[in-house]
Amino acid sequence: RWDKLIAESEARRKKLLAARDHFSDLEKSLSQFASLASQFNGWYENAEEDLSEIVFTTSVDECHRLRDDHTNFVESLSKKREEFKELEEVDAIIRSYHVHVNPYTWFTMDTLEDGWQCLLRSVKERDLDIDRELKRQKQNDDLRQAYAKQANSFADWLKTTKEHVSTNKGSLEEQRNLIQRKSDEIKKKRSFLGELEVLNEVMLLGISLLSLVFSSLKN
């Protein structure tokens, strides 16, 4: 009987040790999940904040730098996906214990997965925003170049005209004819000036509208 009691006591001790190890492993998994989930959520919130920033640049080069930064971020997501898989693996271990509530965190794989999918949508939206901004800046560049080309052409013509008039040493008839020709040229240049004004107004209007939109979004 004594031997039986010893055997039963030993069996009970082993069961208690197994239960202790069981709950110890579960405790480690719960704590590990809470720590990984907190780290992931901190990164997610910062990333989401960066992705939600308004895409507004002042040049094509600045837009290209924005595109490069975004590309680097997208490439870094593969590493974060590996970290996300680690979370899934720890969660699978916890579920194998038939535990559905983690006392160390309110995060669950469902909430984290929702956050991940939301982030991927934000990445696509920002990608489109950058494309639109780059297109806008290229159009602005075309306008600026067209304006500069016509403005420089007009300035050259104006300088040449002044030189011709101021250095004209011919007879009164020749001077009168020159002034008449230049007068006719000036009348023709009015339409040229009109084109310059239109280009300038288009650029100023675009800048003004974007500034208003940007200010309203910031407020």
PyRosetta script that sets phi, psi and omega in degrees:
from pyrosetta import init, pose_from_sequence

init()
pose = pose_from_sequence("RWDKLIAESEARRKKLLAARDHFSDLEKSLSQFASLASQFNGWYENAEEDLSEIVFTTSVDECHRLRDDHTNFVESLSKKREEFKELEEVDAIIRSYHVHVNPYTWFTMDTLEDGWQCLLRSVKERDLDIDRELKRQKQNDDLRQAYAKQANSFADWLKTTKEHVSTNKGSLEEQRNLIQRKSDEIKKKRSFLGELEVLNEVMLLGISLLSLVFSSLKN")
pose.set_psi(1, -39.7)
pose.set_omega(1, 178.2)
pose.set_phi(2, -61.2)
pose.set_psi(2, -42.6)
pose.set_omega(2, 178.6)
pose.set_phi(3, -62.7)
pose.set_psi(3, -38.9)
pose.set_omega(3, 179.5)
pose.set_phi(4, -65.1)
pose.set_psi(4, -40.7)
pose.set_omega(4, -179.8)
pose.set_phi(5, -64.4)
pose.set_psi(5, -40.6)
pose.set_omega(5, 178.3)
pose.set_phi(6, -63.7)
pose.set_psi(6, -43.1)
pose.set_omega(6, -179.3)
pose.set_phi(7, -63.2)
pose.set_psi(7, -43.9)
pose.set_omega(7, 179.5)
pose.set_phi(8, -65.8)
pose.set_psi(8, -37.3)
pose.set_omega(8, 178.6)
pose.set_phi(9, -64.8)
pose.set_psi(9, -40.9)
pose.set_omega(9, 178.9)
pose.set_phi(10, -66.4)
pose.set_psi(10, -40.5)
pose.set_omega(10, 178.8)
pose.set_phi(11, -63.2)
pose.set_psi(11, -40.3)
pose.set_omega(11, 179.7)
pose.set_phi(12, -67.0)
pose.set_psi(12, -39.4)
pose.set_omega(12, 178.5)
pose.set_phi(13, -60.7)
pose.set_psi(13, -42.2)
pose.set_omega(13, 179.5)
pose.set_phi(14, -65.1)
pose.set_psi(14, -38.8)
pose.set_omega(14, 178.3)
pose.set_phi(15, -65.2)
pose.set_psi(15, -40.3)
pose.set_omega(15, 179.4)
pose.set_phi(16, -65.9)
pose.set_psi(16, -40.8)
pose.set_omega(16, 177.8)
pose.set_phi(17, -64.5)
pose.set_psi(17, -40.1)
pose.set_omega(17, 178.6)
pose.set_phi(18, -64.8)
pose.set_psi(18, -40.6)
pose.set_omega(18, 178.5)
pose.set_phi(19, -65.9)
pose.set_psi(19, -39.1)
pose.set_omega(19, 177.7)
pose.set_phi(20, -62.3)
pose.set_psi(20, -45.3)
pose.set_omega(20, 179.1)
pose.set_phi(21, -63.2)
pose.set_psi(21, -39.5)
pose.set_omega(21, 179.7)
pose.set_phi(22, -59.3)
pose.set_psi(22, -50.8)
pose.set_omega(22, -177.9)
pose.set_phi(23, -73.5)
pose.set_psi(23, -27.1)
pose.set_omega(23, 176.2)
pose.set_phi(24, -67.2)
pose.set_psi(24, -43.3)
pose.set_omega(24, 177.5)
pose.set_phi(25, -64.8)
pose.set_psi(25, -40.6)
pose.set_omega(25, 178.3)
pose.set_phi(26, -63.1)
pose.set_psi(26, -42.8)
pose.set_omega(26, 179.5)
pose.set_phi(27, -60.2)
pose.set_psi(27, -41.4)
pose.set_omega(27, 179.5)
pose.set_phi(28, -65.0)
pose.set_psi(28, -41.9)
pose.set_omega(28, -179.7)
pose.set_phi(29, -65.9)
pose.set_psi(29, -41.7)
pose.set_omega(29, 178.6)
pose.set_phi(30, -63.3)
pose.set_psi(30, -44.4)
pose.set_omega(30, 179.5)
pose.set_phi(31, -66.3)
pose.set_psi(31, -40.1)
pose.set_omega(31, 179.6)
pose.set_phi(32, -64.8)
pose.set_psi(32, -42.8)
pose.set_omega(32, 179.4)
pose.set_phi(33, -62.4)
pose.set_psi(33, -43.3)
pose.set_omega(33, -179.0)
pose.set_phi(34, -61.8)
pose.set_psi(34, -42.1)
pose.set_omega(34, -179.5)
pose.set_phi(35, -66.5)
pose.set_psi(35, -46.6)
pose.set_omega(35, -179.9)
pose.set_phi(36, -65.0)
pose.set_psi(36, -39.5)
pose.set_omega(36, -179.5)
pose.set_phi(37, -65.0)
pose.set_psi(37, -40.2)
pose.set_omega(37, 179.5)
pose.set_phi(38, -65.2)
pose.set_psi(38, -42.5)
pose.set_omega(38, 178.3)
pose.set_phi(39, -63.3)
pose.set_psi(39, -44.7)
pose.set_omega(39, -179.1)
pose.set_phi(40, -64.2)
pose.set_psi(40, -42.5)
pose.set_omega(40, -178.5)
pose.set_phi(41, -66.9)
pose.set_psi(41, -36.6)
pose.set_omega(41, 176.7)
pose.set_phi(42, -62.1)
pose.set_psi(42, -44.1)
pose.set_omega(42, 177.3)
pose.set_phi(43, -64.2)
pose.set_psi(43, -42.4)
pose.set_omega(43, -178.0)
pose.set_phi(44, -61.0)
pose.set_psi(44, -45.5)
pose.set_omega(44, -178.3)
pose.set_phi(45, -63.2)
pose.set_psi(45, -41.4)
pose.set_omega(45, 178.0)
pose.set_phi(46, -65.7)
pose.set_psi(46, -42.3)
pose.set_omega(46, -179.8)
pose.set_phi(47, -65.0)
pose.set_psi(47, -42.2)
pose.set_omega(47, -179.6)
pose.set_phi(48, -64.3)
pose.set_psi(48, -37.5)
pose.set_omega(48, 178.2)
pose.set_phi(49, -65.1)
pose.set_psi(49, -42.7)
pose.set_omega(49, 178.9)
pose.set_phi(50, -64.4)
pose.set_psi(50, -41.5)
pose.set_omega(50, -177.7)
pose.set_phi(51, -69.3)
pose.set_psi(51, -24.2)
pose.set_omega(51, -177.5)
pose.set_phi(52, -86.9)
pose.set_psi(52, -4.5)
pose.set_omega(52, 178.4)
pose.set_phi(53, -63.3)
pose.set_psi(53, 143.7)
pose.set_omega(53, -178.9)
pose.set_phi(54, -66.3)
pose.set_psi(54, 133.0)
pose.set_omega(54, 177.5)
pose.set_phi(55, -84.9)
pose.set_psi(55, 103.8)
pose.set_omega(55, -178.2)
pose.set_phi(56, -144.8)
pose.set_psi(56, 117.7)
pose.set_omega(56, -179.5)
pose.set_phi(57, -127.3)
pose.set_psi(57, 171.3)
pose.set_omega(57, -179.3)
pose.set_phi(58, -117.3)
pose.set_psi(58, 0.4)
pose.set_omega(58, -179.9)
pose.set_phi(59, -159.6)
pose.set_psi(59, 164.6)
pose.set_omega(59, 177.5)
pose.set_phi(60, -65.1)
pose.set_psi(60, -40.8)
pose.set_omega(60, -179.7)
pose.set_phi(61, -61.2)
pose.set_psi(61, -42.9)
pose.set_omega(61, 178.6)
pose.set_phi(62, -63.3)
pose.set_psi(62, -37.9)
pose.set_omega(62, 178.9)
pose.set_phi(63, -66.8)
pose.set_psi(63, -38.2)
pose.set_omega(63, 177.3)
pose.set_phi(64, -64.4)
pose.set_psi(64, -39.0)
pose.set_omega(64, 177.5)
pose.set_phi(65, -64.6)
pose.set_psi(65, -38.1)
pose.set_omega(65, 176.7)
pose.set_phi(66, -63.5)
pose.set_psi(66, -40.3)
pose.set_omega(66, 177.8)
pose.set_phi(67, -64.1)
pose.set_psi(67, -42.0)
pose.set_omega(67, 179.0)
pose.set_phi(68, -62.5)
pose.set_psi(68, -43.2)
pose.set_omega(68, 178.8)
pose.set_phi(69, -62.2)
pose.set_psi(69, -41.2)
pose.set_omega(69, -179.5)
pose.set_phi(70, -66.9)
pose.set_psi(70, -40.4)
pose.set_omega(70, 178.6)
pose.set_phi(71, -62.3)
pose.set_psi(71, -42.8)
pose.set_omega(71, 178.3)
pose.set_phi(72, -62.0)
pose.set_psi(72, -39.3)
pose.set_omega(72, 179.1)
pose.set_phi(73, -64.9)
pose.set_psi(73, -44.8)
pose.set_omega(73, -179.9)
pose.set_phi(74, -60.3)
pose.set_psi(74, -41.0)
pose.set_omega(74, 179.5)
pose.set_phi(75, -65.5)
pose.set_psi(75, -30.1)
pose.set_omega(75, 179.9)
pose.set_phi(76, -73.8)
pose.set_psi(76, -14.0)
pose.set_omega(76, -177.8)
pose.set_phi(77, -66.4)
pose.set_psi(77, -24.8)
pose.set_omega(77, 180.0)
pose.set_phi(78, -63.2)
pose.set_psi(78, -38.1)
pose.set_omega(78, 177.5)
pose.set_phi(79, -67.2)
pose.set_psi(79, -40.7)
pose.set_omega(79, 178.8)
pose.set_phi(80, -66.4)
pose.set_psi(80, -31.4)
pose.set_omega(80, 178.1)
pose.set_phi(81, -65.9)
pose.set_psi(81, -35.3)
pose.set_omega(81, 176.9)
pose.set_phi(82, -65.0)
pose.set_psi(82, -40.7)
pose.set_omega(82, 176.8)
pose.set_phi(83, -64.3)
pose.set_psi(83, -35.8)
pose.set_omega(83, 178.7)
pose.set_phi(84, -66.2)
pose.set_psi(84, -37.4)
pose.set_omega(84, 178.2)
pose.set_phi(85, -64.5)
pose.set_psi(85, -35.7)
pose.set_omega(85, 177.2)
pose.set_phi(86, -62.4)
pose.set_psi(86, -40.0)
pose.set_omega(86, 175.6)
pose.set_phi(87, -60.3)
pose.set_psi(87, -43.2)
pose.set_omega(87, 179.7)
pose.set_phi(88, -62.9)
pose.set_psi(88, -38.0)
pose.set_omega(88, 179.8)
pose.set_phi(89, -67.1)
pose.set_psi(89, -43.5)
pose.set_omega(89, 178.4)
pose.set_phi(90, -65.1)
pose.set_psi(90, -39.5)
pose.set_omega(90, 178.2)
pose.set_phi(91, -62.7)
pose.set_psi(91, -38.1)
pose.set_omega(91, 178.9)
pose.set_phi(92, -64.2)
pose.set_psi(92, -37.9)
pose.set_omega(92, 177.9)
pose.set_phi(93, -63.9)
pose.set_psi(93, -43.8)
pose.set_omega(93, -180.0)
pose.set_phi(94, -62.8)
pose.set_psi(94, -42.8)
pose.set_omega(94, -179.6)
pose.set_phi(95, -67.0)
pose.set_psi(95, -24.7)
pose.set_omega(95, 178.1)
pose.set_phi(96, -67.2)
pose.set_psi(96, -19.5)
pose.set_omega(96, 175.3)
pose.set_phi(97, -88.3)
pose.set_psi(97, 1.6)
pose.set_omega(97, -178.0)
pose.set_phi(98, 62.6)
pose.set_psi(98, 36.0)
pose.set_omega(98, 176.8)
pose.set_phi(99, -105.8)
pose.set_psi(99, 130.0)
pose.set_omega(99, -175.8)
pose.set_phi(100, -117.1)
pose.set_psi(100, -5.9)
pose.set_omega(100, 179.4)
pose.set_phi(101, -126.4)
pose.set_psi(101, 128.5)
pose.set_omega(101, 178.4)
pose.set_phi(102, -102.2)
pose.set_psi(102, 116.0)
pose.set_omega(102, -176.8)
pose.set_phi(103, -70.5)
pose.set_psi(103, -10.2)
pose.set_omega(103, -176.5)
pose.set_phi(104, -97.4)
pose.set_psi(104, -7.4)
pose.set_omega(104, -179.4)
pose.set_phi(105, -160.5)
pose.set_psi(105, 151.8)
pose.set_omega(105, 175.2)
pose.set_phi(106, -91.0)
pose.set_psi(106, -7.9)
pose.set_omega(106, 179.5)
pose.set_phi(107, -71.1)
pose.set_psi(107, 140.6)
pose.set_omega(107, 172.8)
pose.set_phi(108, -127.0)
pose.set_psi(108, 167.4)
pose.set_omega(108, 178.5)
pose.set_phi(109, -63.0)
pose.set_psi(109, -30.7)
pose.set_omega(109, 179.2)
pose.set_phi(110, -65.5)
pose.set_psi(110, -45.3)
pose.set_omega(110, -179.7)
pose.set_phi(111, -67.6)
pose.set_psi(111, -37.3)
pose.set_omega(111, 179.2)
pose.set_phi(112, -69.3)
pose.set_psi(112, -38.4)
pose.set_omega(112, 178.2)
pose.set_phi(113, -66.4)
pose.set_psi(113, -39.4)
pose.set_omega(113, 175.9)
pose.set_phi(114, -60.2)
pose.set_psi(114, -42.6)
pose.set_omega(114, 178.2)
pose.set_phi(115, -63.3)
pose.set_psi(115, -40.5)
pose.set_omega(115, 179.5)
pose.set_phi(116, -63.4)
pose.set_psi(116, -44.9)
pose.set_omega(116, 179.7)
pose.set_phi(117, -66.4)
pose.set_psi(117, -37.3)
pose.set_omega(117, 177.1)
pose.set_phi(118, -63.2)
pose.set_psi(118, -39.2)
pose.set_omega(118, 178.9)
pose.set_phi(119, -64.3)
pose.set_psi(119, -42.5)
pose.set_omega(119, 179.8)
pose.set_phi(120, -63.1)
pose.set_psi(120, -37.3)
pose.set_omega(120, 176.4)
pose.set_phi(121, -65.6)
pose.set_psi(121, -40.3)
pose.set_omega(121, 178.9)
pose.set_phi(122, -63.9)
pose.set_psi(122, -35.6)
pose.set_omega(122, 178.1)
pose.set_phi(123, -62.6)
pose.set_psi(123, -44.6)
pose.set_omega(123, 179.7)
pose.set_phi(124, -65.6)
pose.set_psi(124, -41.5)
pose.set_omega(124, 180.0)
pose.set_phi(125, -64.1)
pose.set_psi(125, -41.4)
pose.set_omega(125, 179.5)
pose.set_phi(126, -68.2)
pose.set_psi(126, -34.6)
pose.set_omega(126, 177.2)
pose.set_phi(127, -60.0)
pose.set_psi(127, -43.5)
pose.set_omega(127, 178.0)
pose.set_phi(128, -67.9)
pose.set_psi(128, -38.7)
pose.set_omega(128, 178.7)
pose.set_phi(129, -61.6)
pose.set_psi(129, -41.4)
pose.set_omega(129, 179.8)
pose.set_phi(130, -67.2)
pose.set_psi(130, -38.9)
pose.set_omega(130, 177.2)
pose.set_phi(131, -60.7)
pose.set_psi(131, -44.1)
pose.set_omega(131, 179.5)
pose.set_phi(132, -65.3)
pose.set_psi(132, -40.2)
pose.set_omega(132, -179.8)
pose.set_phi(133, -66.8)
pose.set_psi(133, -39.4)
pose.set_omega(133, 178.8)
pose.set_phi(134, -64.4)
pose.set_psi(134, -41.1)
pose.set_omega(134, 177.6)
pose.set_phi(135, -62.3)
pose.set_psi(135, -41.6)
pose.set_omega(135, 180.0)
pose.set_phi(136, -64.4)
pose.set_psi(136, -43.0)
pose.set_omega(136, -179.3)
pose.set_phi(137, -67.4)
pose.set_psi(137, -34.9)
pose.set_omega(137, 176.5)
pose.set_phi(138, -66.4)
pose.set_psi(138, -39.5)
pose.set_omega(138, 176.3)
pose.set_phi(139, -64.1)
pose.set_psi(139, -40.0)
pose.set_omega(139, 176.5)
pose.set_phi(140, -62.5)
pose.set_psi(140, -40.0)
pose.set_omega(140, 178.0)
pose.set_phi(141, -62.5)
pose.set_psi(141, -42.3)
pose.set_omega(141, 178.3)
pose.set_phi(142, -61.4)
pose.set_psi(142, -42.3)
pose.set_omega(142, 178.8)
pose.set_phi(143, -63.9)
pose.set_psi(143, -43.9)
pose.set_omega(143, -179.5)
pose.set_phi(144, -63.8)
pose.set_psi(144, -41.3)
pose.set_omega(144, -179.9)
pose.set_phi(145, -67.1)
pose.set_psi(145, -39.9)
pose.set_omega(145, 178.5)
pose.set_phi(146, -65.1)
pose.set_psi(146, -41.6)
pose.set_omega(146, 179.2)
pose.set_phi(147, -64.7)
pose.set_psi(147, -45.5)
pose.set_omega(147, -179.0)
pose.set_phi(148, -63.1)
pose.set_psi(148, -39.7)
pose.set_omega(148, -179.5)
pose.set_phi(149, -63.6)
pose.set_psi(149, -46.8)
pose.set_omega(149, -178.7)
pose.set_phi(150, -71.2)
pose.set_psi(150, -37.3)
pose.set_omega(150, 178.8)
pose.set_phi(151, -65.2)
pose.set_psi(151, -41.7)
pose.set_omega(151, 179.0)
pose.set_phi(152, -66.4)
pose.set_psi(152, -38.6)
pose.set_omega(152, 178.9)
pose.set_phi(153, -63.7)
pose.set_psi(153, -42.5)
pose.set_omega(153, 179.2)
pose.set_phi(154, -66.1)
pose.set_psi(154, -40.9)
pose.set_omega(154, 179.7)
pose.set_phi(155, -63.0)
pose.set_psi(155, -40.3)
pose.set_omega(155, 178.4)
pose.set_phi(156, -64.0)
pose.set_psi(156, -43.0)
pose.set_omega(156, 179.8)
pose.set_phi(157, -63.8)
pose.set_psi(157, -42.0)
pose.set_omega(157, -179.2)
pose.set_phi(158, -64.2)
pose.set_psi(158, -41.0)
pose.set_omega(158, 179.0)
pose.set_phi(159, -64.4)
pose.set_psi(159, -44.3)
pose.set_omega(159, 179.9)
pose.set_phi(160, -63.9)
pose.set_psi(160, -41.5)
pose.set_omega(160, 179.5)
pose.set_phi(161, -61.5)
pose.set_psi(161, -45.0)
pose.set_omega(161, 178.6)
pose.set_phi(162, -60.7)
pose.set_psi(162, -41.4)
pose.set_omega(162, -179.5)
pose.set_phi(163, -64.2)
pose.set_psi(163, -42.9)
pose.set_omega(163, -179.4)
pose.set_phi(164, -63.0)
pose.set_psi(164, -43.3)
pose.set_omega(164, -177.4)
pose.set_phi(165, -69.6)
pose.set_psi(165, -41.9)
pose.set_omega(165, -175.9)
pose.set_phi(166, -74.6)
pose.set_psi(166, -23.5)
pose.set_omega(166, -177.6)
pose.set_phi(167, -103.8)
pose.set_psi(167, 6.9)
pose.set_omega(167, -179.2)
pose.set_phi(168, -71.6)
pose.set_psi(168, 115.3)
pose.set_omega(168, -177.4)
pose.set_phi(169, -116.3)
pose.set_psi(169, 16.5)
pose.set_omega(169, -177.9)
pose.set_phi(170, -76.2)
pose.set_psi(170, -170.7)
pose.set_omega(170, 178.3)
pose.set_phi(171, -68.7)
pose.set_psi(171, 168.9)
pose.set_omega(171, 178.6)
pose.set_phi(172, -58.4)
pose.set_psi(172, -38.8)
pose.set_omega(172, 178.8)
pose.set_phi(173, -63.8)
pose.set_psi(173, -42.7)
pose.set_omega(173, 179.9)
pose.set_phi(174, -66.9)
pose.set_psi(174, -39.5)
pose.set_omega(174, 178.5)
pose.set_phi(175, -65.6)
pose.set_psi(175, -41.2)
pose.set_omega(175, 178.5)
pose.set_phi(176, -62.9)
pose.set_psi(176, -43.4)
pose.set_omega(176, 179.0)
pose.set_phi(177, -62.6)
pose.set_psi(177, -40.7)
pose.set_omega(177, 179.3)
pose.set_phi(178, -64.1)
pose.set_psi(178, -45.7)
pose.set_omega(178, 179.5)
pose.set_phi(179, -62.3)
pose.set_psi(179, -37.0)
pose.set_omega(179, 178.9)
pose.set_phi(180, -65.2)
pose.set_psi(180, -42.2)
pose.set_omega(180, 179.2)
pose.set_phi(181, -64.1)
pose.set_psi(181, -43.1)
pose.set_omega(181, -179.6)
pose.set_phi(182, -67.4)
pose.set_psi(182, -34.0)
pose.set_omega(182, 176.5)
pose.set_phi(183, -63.2)
pose.set_psi(183, -41.9)
pose.set_omega(183, 177.4)
pose.set_phi(184, -64.3)
pose.set_psi(184, -38.9)
pose.set_omega(184, 179.1)
pose.set_phi(185, -64.5)
pose.set_psi(185, -40.9)
pose.set_omega(185, -179.5)
pose.set_phi(186, -62.5)
pose.set_psi(186, -39.7)
pose.set_omega(186, 178.2)
pose.set_phi(187, -61.8)
pose.set_psi(187, -39.5)
pose.set_omega(187, 179.2)
pose.set_phi(188, -69.1)
pose.set_psi(188, -29.2)
pose.set_omega(188, -178.1)
pose.set_phi(189, -75.9)
pose.set_psi(189, -10.8)
pose.set_omega(189, 178.9)
pose.set_phi(190, -60.1)
pose.set_psi(190, -40.5)
pose.set_omega(190, 178.3)
pose.set_phi(191, -66.3)
pose.set_psi(191, -34.1)
pose.set_omega(191, 177.7)
pose.set_phi(192, -63.3)
pose.set_psi(192, -43.8)
pose.set_omega(192, 176.8)
pose.set_phi(193, -64.2)
pose.set_psi(193, -34.4)
pose.set_omega(193, 177.7)
pose.set_phi(194, -62.3)
pose.set_psi(194, -40.1)
pose.set_omega(194, 178.2)
pose.set_phi(195, -64.6)
pose.set_psi(195, -39.7)
pose.set_omega(195, 177.3)
pose.set_phi(196, -62.5)
pose.set_psi(196, -42.2)
pose.set_omega(196, 179.8)
pose.set_phi(197, -63.8)
pose.set_psi(197, -40.2)
pose.set_omega(197, 179.6)
pose.set_phi(198, -63.7)
pose.set_psi(198, -45.9)
pose.set_omega(198, 178.6)
pose.set_phi(199, -60.3)
pose.set_psi(199, -43.4)
pose.set_omega(199, 179.7)
pose.set_phi(200, -63.9)
pose.set_psi(200, -42.8)
pose.set_omega(200, 179.9)
pose.set_phi(201, -65.8)
pose.set_psi(201, -38.0)
pose.set_omega(201, 178.8)
pose.set_phi(202, -62.3)
pose.set_psi(202, -45.3)
pose.set_omega(202, -179.9)
pose.set_phi(203, -65.0)
pose.set_psi(203, -44.8)
pose.set_omega(203, -179.3)
pose.set_phi(204, -65.8)
pose.set_psi(204, -38.4)
pose.set_omega(204, 179.4)
pose.set_phi(205, -64.7)
pose.set_psi(205, -43.6)
pose.set_omega(205, 179.4)
pose.set_phi(206, -61.8)
pose.set_psi(206, -42.4)
pose.set_omega(206, 179.5)
pose.set_phi(207, -65.7)
pose.set_psi(207, -43.3)
pose.set_omega(207, -178.6)
pose.set_phi(208, -63.3)
pose.set_psi(208, -46.1)
pose.set_omega(208, -179.2)
pose.set_phi(209, -62.7)
pose.set_psi(209, -43.4)
pose.set_omega(209, -179.7)
pose.set_phi(210, -66.3)
pose.set_psi(210, -37.6)
pose.set_omega(210, 178.1)
pose.set_phi(211, -63.4)
pose.set_psi(211, -40.8)
pose.set_omega(211, 178.6)
pose.set_phi(212, -65.0)
pose.set_psi(212, -44.1)
pose.set_omega(212, 179.7)
pose.set_phi(213, -62.6)
pose.set_psi(213, -45.2)
pose.set_omega(213, -178.4)
pose.set_phi(214, -62.2)
pose.set_psi(214, -43.7)
pose.set_omega(214, -179.6)
pose.set_phi(215, -64.8)
pose.set_psi(215, -41.4)
pose.set_omega(215, -178.9)
pose.set_phi(216, -66.4)
pose.set_psi(216, -37.0)
pose.set_omega(216, 179.3)
pose.set_phi(217, -69.0)
pose.set_psi(217, -36.7)
pose.set_omega(217, 179.4)
pose.set_phi(218, -67.3)
pose.set_psi(218, -35.6)
pose.set_omega(218, -179.1)
pose.set_phi(219, -78.8)
pose.dump_pdb("model.pdb")
